[in-house]
Amino acid sequence: MSEAIISVEHVFKSVTDSTGTLDILRDIDFALAPRETVAIVGASGSGKSTLLSIIAGLDTPTRGTVRLAGQDLFALDEDARAVLRAQKLGFVFQSFQLLGNLTALENVMLPLELAERRDARRAATEMLAHVGLGQRLGHYPKLLSGGEQQRVALARAFVVQPAVLLADEPTGSLDFATGEKIMELMFELNREQGTTLVLVTHDRGIAARCDRRITIEAGRLLPEAEPVS
């Protein structure tokens, strides 16, 4: 394997309340190479989304760490983690997470503007055209269908050319046919940009399209992150 773009190193996550301690993740340990596509699968409540949040540095492990492009995420303070996320990561969520008071174009321009890109409008316009929304630039999310909103979310994620794209059930809010089109577009953009894709999904068909499948069961990694034939 090439030098890892992501290393998850003996990660544990527990939460404690008045009823006791709940172990969400237990000794999760694996590495991902640049350009690899990986599906994280498992039953609801197995810890998949918590693991994705820790990989992003949005949640902190109880023990263990994550390295992104060689940088220990949890040796950084929150501000430095946010900077690294902006430089290296893109996100796609089940619920789209678009800003309702911004147009499609403005939603896609936002991460570019935060990065102080002078070409933000041009790059965002080109990316929206690339995902088939060149005629929807001035539309607000409430005027877009679910599939169109997820296309805007994909454009926003890929416009910064992230080293890693994290996707949490990206078709979960869509009907089957629309979801199929969205996944085809996601994999196409991923191939074009050479991104490492980490995808949480319940869909076996989607998981089968990835290079590897990582299975979480009751917070534990199953013995092998087995290749998908």
C-alpha positions in Angstrom: 0.0 0.0 0.0 1.1 3.6 -0.7 1.7 5.9 2.2 -1.6 6.1 3.9 -3.8 9.2 3.4 -5.8 8.2 6.4 -4.6 6.1 9.4 -7.1 5.1 12.1 -5.0 4.0 15.0 -6.6 1.9 17.8 -9.6 4.2 18.1 -12.0 3.7 21.1 -15.1 5.8 21.7 -17.2 5.6 24.9 -19.9 7.8 26.4 -21.0 7.8 30.0 -24.3 9.0 31.5 -26.3 8.2 34.6 -27.0 4.6 33.3 -23.3 3.8 32.9 -20.8 3.6 30.1 -21.6 2.7 26.5 -18.7 1.6 24.2 -19.5 2.8 20.7 -16.2 2.0 19.0 -13.6 -0.6 20.3 -10.0 -0.7 18.9 -10.7 0.4 15.3 -7.5 0.2 13.4 -6.9 0.4 9.6 -5.3 2.6 6.9 -6.4 3.9 3.5 -4.3 4.6 0.5 -4.6 7.6 -1.8 -7.3 7.1 -4.4 -8.8 4.1 -2.6 -12.6 3.8 -2.4 -13.9 2.2 0.8 -17.4 1.4 2.1 -18.0 1.3 5.8 -20.9 -1.1 6.4 -22.8 -2.4 9.4 -26.1 -2.5 11.1 -27.8 0.7 12.4 -26.1 1.7 15.7 -22.9 -0.2 15.0 -20.8 3.0 15.1 -20.3 3.8 11.4 -21.3 7.4 11.5 -19.4 8.0 14.8 -16.3 6.5 13.1 -16.8 8.9 10.1 -17.1 11.9 12.4 -13.9 10.9 14.2 -12.1 10.5 10.8 -13.2 14.0 10.0 -12.0 15.3 13.4 -15.5 16.5 14.2 -15.7 14.1 17.1 -12.9 13.0 19.4 -12.0 9.5 20.4 -11.7 8.3 24.0 -8.4 6.7 23.0 -6.4 6.3 19.9 -6.0 8.8 17.0 -6.5 9.5 13.3 -3.8 10.7 11.0 -4.8 12.7 7.9 -2.0 13.0 5.3 0.4 12.2 8.1 -0.9 14.8 10.5 -2.2 13.6 13.9 -5.7 15.3 14.0 -6.0 15.2 17.8 -2.6 16.8 18.4 -4.2 19.9 16.8 -6.6 22.3 18.5 -10.1 22.8 17.1 -9.1 25.8 14.9 -6.1 23.9 13.4 -8.3 20.9 12.7 -10.8 23.1 10.9 -8.1 24.5 8.7 -6.8 21.0 7.9 -10.4 19.8 7.1 -10.9 22.8 4.8 -7.6 21.9 2.9 -8.1 18.1 2.7 -11.7 17.0 3.2 -15.0 17.2 1.4 -18.3 16.1 2.9 -21.6 14.7 1.5 -24.5 14.0 3.9 -27.8 12.2 3.7 -29.7 15.4 4.5 -27.7 17.5 1.9 -26.8 20.3 4.5 -27.2 23.1 2.0 -27.7 26.6 3.4 -31.3 27.6 2.6 -30.6 31.3 2.3 -28.0 30.8 -0.4 -28.5 29.9 -4.0 -27.0 26.8 -5.6 -24.1 28.9 -6.9 -23.6 30.6 -3.6 -23.6 27.2 -1.7 -20.9 25.9 -4.0 -18.9 29.1 -3.9 -18.8 29.1 -0.1 -15.9 26.7 0.6 -13.9 28.5 -2.2 -14.6 31.9 -0.6 -13.5 30.6 2.8 -10.3 29.4 1.1 -10.0 33.0 -0.3 -10.1 31.7 -3.9 -10.3 34.6 -6.3 -11.9 32.4 -9.0 -14.7 31.1 -6.7 -17.6 32.2 -9.0 -16.1 30.7 -12.1 -15.0 27.5 -10.5 -18.4 27.0 -8.8 -20.3 27.8 -12.0 -18.2 25.2 -14.0 -18.7 22.6 -11.3 -22.5 23.0 -11.2 -22.5 22.8 -15.0 -20.5 19.6 -14.7 -23.1 18.0 -12.4 -25.9 19.0 -14.8 -27.2 22.1 -12.9 -25.9 24.9 -15.2 -29.5 26.2 -15.5 -30.1 26.2 -11.8 -27.4 28.5 -10.5 -29.8 31.1 -9.1 -32.2 28.6 -7.5 -32.5 28.2 -3.7 -32.5 24.7 -2.2 -36.3 24.8 -1.5 -36.9 25.1 -5.3 -34.7 22.1 -6.1 -35.6 18.4 -6.0 -33.8 16.0 -3.6 -31.7 14.8 -6.4 -30.8 18.3 -7.5 -29.9 19.3 -3.9 -27.6 16.3 -3.6 -26.0 17.3 -6.9 -25.3 20.8 -5.4 -23.9 19.0 -2.4 -21.6 16.9 -4.6 -20.5 20.0 -6.5 -19.7 21.8 -3.2 -17.7 18.8 -2.0 -15.7 18.3 -5.1 -15.1 21.9 -6.2 -12.3 22.2 -3.7 -10.6 19.1 -5.1 -10.3 17.4 -1.7 -7.8 14.6 -1.0 -10.6 12.7 0.9 -14.3 12.7 0.4 -16.4 11.5 3.3 -20.0 10.5 2.5 -22.6 9.5 5.1 -25.5 7.6 3.5 -25.6 10.0 0.5 -28.6 8.3 -1.1 -30.6 7.7 2.1 -33.1 10.5 1.4 -33.5 9.7 -2.3 -35.6 7.3 -4.3 -33.8 4.3 -5.9 -33.5 5.7 -9.4 -32.3 9.1 -8.3 -29.9 7.5 -5.8 -28.4 5.4 -8.6 -27.8 8.5 -10.7 -26.2 10.3 -7.7 -23.9 7.4 -7.0 -22.8 7.2 -10.6 -22.0 10.9 -10.5 -20.1 10.6 -7.2 -17.9 7.7 -8.5 -17.3 9.6 -11.8 -16.2 12.7 -10.0 -14.1 10.6 -7.7 -12.3 8.9 -10.6 -11.7 12.3 -12.3 -10.1 13.9 -9.3 -8.3 10.8 -7.8 -10.0 11.4 -4.4 -9.9 8.8 -1.6 -13.6 8.0 -1.0 -14.9 6.9 2.4 -18.6 6.0 2.2 -20.9 4.9 4.9 -23.8 2.9 3.4 -26.4 0.2 4.1 -26.6 -0.5 0.4 -24.7 -3.7 -0.6 -24.8 -2.7 -4.3 -23.0 0.6 -3.5 -20.6 -1.1 -1.2 -19.7 -3.6 -4.0 -18.6 -0.8 -6.2 -15.9 0.2 -3.8 -12.3 -1.2 -3.7 -12.7 -2.4 -0.1 -15.4 -3.0 2.5 -14.9 -2.3 6.2 -17.5 -3.9 8.4 -18.3 -2.6 11.9 -20.2 -4.9 14.2 -21.1 -3.8 17.7 -18.4 -1.2 17.6 -15.7 -3.6 16.5 -13.9 -4.0 13.1 -14.6 -7.5 11.7 -11.3 -9.5 11.3 -10.6 -8.4 7.7 -11.3 -5.3 5.7 -12.1 -7.6 2.8 -11.7 -6.7 -0.8 -15.0 -6.7 -2.8 -15.1 -9.0 -5.8 
